[in-house]
């Protein structure tokens, strides 16, 4: 498999790991249509292909706030048990079909309580759907492990409740926490009490930072709040001049803090200008622990296979580079060390060895 001419089917078969992917941003277009009809919600179009195109076009605005606004329709169909169960199960099956062997899915339970479900019931329902999907994927010979990150919405007041749920469900498939939503104007330190609670309870967390807001956001997420990973983090490059790392960039690289990078999504929100010039390549070459992710597969019209293919075709990545970011992701996954080690040694490395 060369870096310029690539067999897309072989690329799809490569074992992958995704750390940054939102449940409510990854529904199948046909599922959105069917669930919307069931609950009486009006969509921009009821044709699945046209709906997929609508999402992609709406997201290509270069505006993070407008990008987030596209979630109105997916959230509308995720307010009851039926919608959540189906979305969670299909989420797992879609990852398995894309060659993903480990995934962490994130969502904010508070955004699914407009119906009769409590936040706790939302988590229970999603975990049930994920378990059903994993069972079906394993039975089909494409096993995938999927764990959950619960999100608090940084511009609202229920972050503490979401953190409490991450603690309560940490032995039931929830492995970590995040804050999501509009980054600019809503600094992570606003929720310092929640992060301190998570640290006391030994629950790891990542924080969306360094996308819509720059270095102060990353600094605060790491040095004030204590995040173990950074969601996106593309603007860490602002602390690198002519290959020389500033103090914050050096801290991130030297302490192996994973950057959950999402190239297509970053283009859509204006955090990057092209795949060829996306910071993920320069940061990889400088030795940062970069990981490759989809963010929102429906909204960005993407998959892990597509993200890999774009980097190969437009940024000159090799299969070795793809292996590196996959191993990076597993090294920083929020699961126990022995589980990470087994996935790397027994699944990922043999899978890439056969492709080299």
Buried (B, 14 or more C-beta within 10 A) or exposed (E): BEBEEBEEEEBBBBBBBBBBBBBBBBBBBBBBBBBBEEBEBEBEEEBBEBBBBBBBEBBBBEBBEBBBEBBEBBBBBBBBBBBBBBBBBBBBBBBBBBBBBBBBBBBBBBBBBEBEBEBBBBBBBBBBBBBBBBEBBBEEEBEBBBBBBBBBBBBEEBBEBBBBBBBBBBEEBBBBBBBBBBBEEBBBEBBBEBBEBBBEEEBBBBBBBBBBBBBEBBBBBBEEBBBBBBBBBBBBBBBBEEEEBEEBBEBBBEEEBBBBBBBBBBBBBBBBEEBEEBBBBBBBEBEBBBBBBBBBBBBBBBBBBBBBBBBBBBBEBBBEBBBBBBBBBBBBBBBEEEBBEEBBEEBBBEBBEEBE
